């Protein structure tokens, strides 16, 4: 069942948020506006291929009923039972996993008591037993670490969790804690830490793209990190990964100084297979100068041209940067 079969389902949530705000004396007008001031009531759901969200048939009727009840009785929202809140969390997850992150989704998370601003990360893998068991494990571990906001859902046969950073709920600690929720002989991916709604959708997207790019990795670490798979993700068409390589790697090498030789030095070093003396001769400088520039580039980008894996990341970033700069 396609989300388009649920007429303006997210707009119902916005209407509910407006009613709640009015009741609290906050005014009714602001709730229907997105972050950019646009009227979210007028925002259409995305078309197929651009973040369309699908509800599974076995859950659809229940979700529609919950949304309809909230629409008809806005005062019920703060008192939703556990099952209804679980339904709304599931809808929120599917929205973000599908790329929807506008004011309507913000309203939905508001109903679930999420903060307006937050830092979050994602974790994904194959459920160890079944989805329900994995979800229970993840939610319990997050609570044990002092966290409270967590969305767990399914996409492309994977179990994914979007988790807000809070107390001891940090990416590495949480990932270690929830490992038992995933099959021990299959990869687990830790997505990047990002902020707010757009960042939440980005983190989930990066995690899914990492699994899609997995065939390019011989023996992935466990957990593998989405940020460590930027070139592979870019090669399969992940624009977020390409943007990351361009903005944070290539442009760090380029700097704002036209006379800065960092990009030229790293590029020559890579072209010469990491041969220090050959690169120095080509650039007509001392080998120690090349060594210093490579070290400085590693400090600014986080990737060391002397490491084979890092060299691949840097080369991909340079290729993307040169293509984009010529457009």
N, C-alpha and C positions, 0 to 999 in steps of 0.2 A: 504494500500500500504506500503510495507516494504522499509526501507531506502536502502536496498541492491539493490532495483530496480532503484535507482538513482546512476549511476556509478560514484564512487569517488567524490560524491558531496562535501564533505568537502575538498578534495584535490583541487577542483576548487578554494575554498576560499584561500587556502595556495598559490596557483599560483597567485591569484590576489594580495595577500599581498606582494609577492615577486616582482611583477611588480611595485606595488606602492612604495616599498622600493627602488627599482632600480631607479625609476624616481626621488625620493627624494635624491638620491646620497648616500643612506645607503648601497648599495650593494645588490645583489640578492640572495646570497647564504644562508644567515642566516635565511631567512624567512621560508625555508623548513625544518628547524631542530627543534626538540622538545627540551624541557628543558634539557634533558639528552644528547643532541647532536645527537640524532638519526634522520634519514631522515623520516619526517612525510609523505612524498609522498608515501613511501613504506608501511605505516601502513594500514593494512586492517581494514575495519569496523568490529565491534564486532559481533560475531555470536549470534543467538537467545539465550536469557537467560543470556547473558553477556553484557547487555547494548545496545542491538539492539534498534534502534529508529524507530518509526512508524509515517508516515505522514498520516493524515486523507485524504480520497479521495477528499473531496471538496476543500482542500487547496493545494494538491500535484502539480497540473499543474501550479498554480500560482507561487509556490516556485521554481519549476524547471526552470520556465521561468526567474525568477529573477536571479537565480544562473547562468544560461546559458548566460544571458545578461552581467553579470559581468565578466564571463570568456572570452567572446568574446570582451568585451570593458572594460578592467581594469580601464581606466580613468573615467568610470562612477561611480566607487565605492564611491568617496567622495561626489558625487552629487545625490545619490539615493533619490528618493522622499519618502514621509512619508509612503506610502503604502509598498514600497519595503523594507524600514528599519523595518517596523512592521513584514514583512515576515521573514527577517533575525533574528529578535529578537525571533520570534516563533520557528525558527529552532534551535537557540542557546539554548532556554529553553528545547526543546525536547532532544537535545544532553545531556545536563547536567542532566536532570531528568532520562535519560536512562543510566547514568553512564559514558558517554564519556567525557573525560576531557584532551585530549592530545593536541599536538601542533596545530592540525587542528582547534579545537574549540577555542584555543587561537587566531588563525588567524581570525576566524569569529568575535570574540568579538573586535578584533583590528579594524576591519572594522566599528564596531558600536561605536568606540571611547572609549571603556572601558580602564581603566588603566591596566598596566601590573601587578601591585600588588594592592590588595584591600582586605578589610574585608567585609564580607557579612553575611546575615541571611535570613531565609525563614519564610514565614507565609502561612498557608493553612487552608482551610475550605470549606464549601458548599456555592456556590454563592447565595446571597440573592434573586436575581431576575433571572439573567442569566449571562453567562460568560462575554459577552461583557460589560455589565453594571458594573460588579465587576472589570473588568480590568481597565475600565475608572476611576472608583473611586480610586483604588489603585494607579494608575499612577499619578492622580491629587494630591492625598494626599502626595505622595513622593515629587512631585515638590513643593508643598506648604511648605514642611519642609526643602527645600533647596537641595534636592537630584536630581540626574540626571540619574542614572543607575538602571534600574529595568526591570526584565523579568517576565512576567506573562503568565502562561500556564495552561493546564489541564492535570490531570493524575488520573486515577482510580475514576472518577466522582468528583474529587475535583478541586478547583481553588487554585493554588499555586503561590506565588510571591517570586522571589529571588531578594533581595534588597541590594545594596552597601551602607555601612555606610558612611555618609557624612553630615556635618553641624549638623542639629537637627535630622537627620535620624538615630536614635538609635533603637534597638529592641523594648523596652518597649513603647517608645513614638510613634513609627510608628505603632505598633500593635494596640494601643489604637485608633489611628487616622483612621485606615482602617477597624475597626470593622463593620461599616455599610455595607461593601462590602459582608459580610457573614451572613447567616441565624442566627437570634438571639437565636433560640432554639436548635442550633446544635453546637458541639465543634469547637473551633478554636485552632490551634496549632502553637506555636512559636518555630521555629527550632533553633539549636545552631548557635552561631557566629563562623565563620571559615574564613580562608584566602585563597585567590586565587582560581584557577580553581578546584583543587581537593577538597578544602574546600566547594566550592559552590555545587558540586555534593553531598558531604557528608551531607550538611545541608538539601538539598531537600530529600535525602534518609531517613534521620532521621525523618523528618516531615511525610513522607509517612508511615514509619514503626510505628510511634506513632499512627496513625489512625488504622493501622492493629492490633495493640495491645490494642486498646481502650476497647474491651469487658472485659479486665481484671481490668479496672478501674470502680468502682461503680459510682461515680459522679465526673467527671473530672472538674477541675477549668477552667475558661474561661478568658484568654487563658490557655490551658495546655502547659507545656513546654516539649519539646522532651528530654531535659537533665534530667528531673524529672522522666522519664519513662525508664531509662536504664535497669532495671531488666526485665521488661515486653518485651522490644524490644529484649533483649538478648535471652529470652525464645522462641521467635518466629523465632530465627535464624538470627537476625541482628548482623553481625560480627563487625560492627563499634561500637555498644553498648557494646558488649562483650570485645572488645579491650579497650574501655574507662574504663570499670569496672576493667579490669586487670591492665592497665597501671597507672591510676590515683587514683584508690581506693586501690586495693589489694597491689600494690607495694609501695604505701605510708604507708601502715600498716607494710609491711615487712621491709622497710628501708634497708640500706646497712650494718647495724650492726647486726651480728648474735646473739649478746647478748641483743638486744633491745626486751623488752617483750611486745611491743604494740600489735602485731598481736595475740599473745597468750592470752593476757588479753581481747581483744575485742572478740575473738572467745569464750573464756570461759564465758564471760559476756552474750553473745548471747545464748550459750548453756544452761545457767542457767536461761533463761527467764528474764534477766535484774536484777536479785537479787544480790545486792551489797555484802551483808554479805556472801552469799553462794560462790560467786566468790572469795572473799578475802580469805575465808577458804580454798578453793581448791588450790589457788595459794600461800597460806601461807604468806600473806601480810596483812597490815592494810586496812580496807575499804577505808580510805582516799587515799591510794595509787592507788587503783582501780579507784576511782573517778577521780584522777588526770590523769591517763593514758587514760581513756575514753574521758576526756576533750581534751587532747592533740591529740588523734586520730581524734576527730571532727574538730579540727583546721587544721589538715593536709589533711583530705579527704573532708571536707565539709559536712560530714554525721555524725549525733549524734546517737550512739548506744542506747541511752536512749529513743529515739523517735521510736515508732513502725514502722512507714514507713521507716525511715532512717535505722533501724535495718534490714529490708528486703533487702535494697540496699546493705548494708555491708555484709550480709550473702551470697547474690548472688555473690558478688565480691570475697569473700573468696572461695566459691565453685569453681568458674571459675579459680581462681588463683591456687588452689591446683591441679586441674585437669591438667591445662596447665604445671605446674612445674613438674609434674610426667611424662610428655610425653617424 
